[in-house]
Amino acid sequence: MINFENNPLIEKTIQFSLHIIEFCELLDEKRKFVIAKQLLRSGTSIGANSFEAQNPHSKKDFINNIKISVKELEETKYWLYLCKHSKNYPFDEKLESQITEIEKIIYKILSTSLKK
């Protein structure tokens, strides 16, 4: 099992995923099913791919998983943006700050990994 305690990316993506699950339940309650489904999928996938990257077969495998996490992060930002700017959708500012923190970490990891 992976030790999360000293891994900020895993810690933050797990917390973000749990928060996304709660937010998507709220969207479901408000009958916003399409965005809830998309947001749940992409938002939890950031952590799933980051988690998978912790036990890579190679450096290339690690980088590939981190790149997938980045793609999912960007998609999640899109869905959150729509929620934030849509008149009839709820929005949670904490999700926005959490994803910004994750973004900084994940882009730093990718940048460093590609330099080596």
C-alpha positions as CSV (number, residue, x, y, z in Angstrom):
1,M,0.0,0.0,0.0
2,I,1.2,3.5,-0.8
3,N,2.1,5.8,2.1
4,F,0.1,9.0,1.6
5,E,1.4,10.8,4.7
6,N,4.5,12.4,3.0
7,N,3.0,12.7,-0.4
8,P,1.3,16.0,-0.9
9,L,-0.1,15.1,-4.3
10,I,-1.8,12.0,-3.1
11,E,-3.1,13.7,0.1
12,K,-4.5,16.6,-1.8
13,T,-6.1,14.5,-4.6
14,I,-7.8,12.2,-2.1
15,Q,-9.2,15.2,-0.2
16,F,-10.3,16.8,-3.5
17,S,-11.9,13.6,-4.7
18,L,-13.9,13.3,-1.4
19,H,-15.0,16.9,-1.8
20,I,-15.9,16.4,-5.5
21,I,-18.1,13.4,-4.5
22,E,-20.0,15.5,-2.0
23,F,-20.4,18.3,-4.5
24,C,-21.6,15.9,-7.2
25,E,-24.2,14.6,-4.8
26,L,-25.4,18.1,-4.4
27,L,-25.6,18.5,-8.2
28,D,-27.5,15.3,-8.4
29,E,-30.0,16.6,-5.8
30,K,-30.5,19.7,-7.9
31,R,-31.0,17.4,-10.9
32,K,-27.8,18.6,-12.7
33,F,-27.0,15.0,-13.7
34,V,-24.9,15.6,-16.8
35,I,-22.3,17.9,-15.2
36,A,-22.4,15.9,-12.0
37,K,-21.4,12.8,-13.9
38,Q,-18.7,14.5,-15.9
39,L,-17.3,16.3,-12.9
40,L,-17.3,13.2,-10.7
41,R,-15.5,11.2,-13.4
42,S,-12.8,13.8,-14.2
43,G,-12.4,15.1,-10.6
44,T,-11.8,11.7,-9.1
45,S,-9.6,10.5,-12.0
46,I,-6.9,13.1,-11.1
47,G,-6.2,11.3,-7.9
48,A,-6.7,7.8,-9.4
49,N,-4.0,8.5,-12.1
50,S,-1.7,10.2,-9.6
51,F,-2.1,7.2,-7.3
52,E,-1.3,4.8,-10.1
53,A,1.8,6.8,-11.0
54,Q,3.2,6.1,-7.5
55,N,4.0,2.5,-8.6
56,P,5.2,2.9,-12.2
57,H,6.9,0.2,-14.3
58,S,9.2,2.8,-15.7
59,K,9.9,6.6,-15.8
60,K,7.9,6.7,-19.1
61,D,4.9,5.0,-17.3
62,F,5.2,7.5,-14.4
63,I,5.2,10.5,-16.8
64,N,2.3,9.1,-18.8
65,N,0.1,8.7,-15.7
66,I,1.0,12.2,-14.5
67,K,0.1,13.5,-18.0
68,I,-3.3,11.8,-17.8
69,S,-3.8,13.4,-14.4
70,V,-3.0,16.8,-15.9
71,K,-5.6,16.2,-18.7
72,E,-8.2,15.2,-16.1
73,L,-7.3,18.3,-14.0
74,E,-7.9,20.6,-17.0
75,E,-11.2,18.9,-17.7
76,T,-12.3,19.3,-14.1
77,K,-11.4,23.0,-14.2
78,Y,-13.7,23.3,-17.2
79,W,-16.7,21.7,-15.4
80,L,-16.0,23.8,-12.3
81,Y,-15.8,26.9,-14.4
82,L,-19.2,26.1,-15.9
83,C,-20.7,25.6,-12.5
84,K,-19.2,28.9,-11.3
85,H,-20.5,30.9,-14.2
86,S,-23.9,29.2,-14.8
87,K,-26.8,31.0,-13.3
88,N,-28.6,27.9,-12.0
89,Y,-25.7,25.8,-10.7
90,P,-24.2,25.7,-7.2
91,F,-20.5,26.4,-6.8
92,D,-18.0,25.7,-4.1
93,E,-15.0,28.0,-3.8
94,K,-13.1,25.5,-1.8
95,L,-13.0,23.2,-4.8
96,E,-11.5,26.0,-6.9
97,S,-8.7,26.6,-4.3
98,Q,-8.1,22.8,-3.9
99,I,-7.7,22.3,-7.6
100,T,-5.3,25.3,-7.9
101,E,-3.1,23.7,-5.2
102,I,-3.1,20.4,-7.0
103,E,-2.4,22.1,-10.3
104,K,0.8,23.7,-8.9
105,I,2.0,20.4,-7.5
106,I,1.2,18.3,-10.5
107,Y,2.7,20.7,-13.1
108,K,5.9,20.9,-10.9
109,I,6.1,17.1,-10.8
110,L,5.6,16.9,-14.6
111,S,8.1,19.7,-15.3
112,T,10.8,18.1,-13.1
113,S,10.2,14.6,-14.5
114,L,10.6,15.8,-18.1
115,K,13.9,17.5,-17.3
116,K,15.6,14.4,-15.9
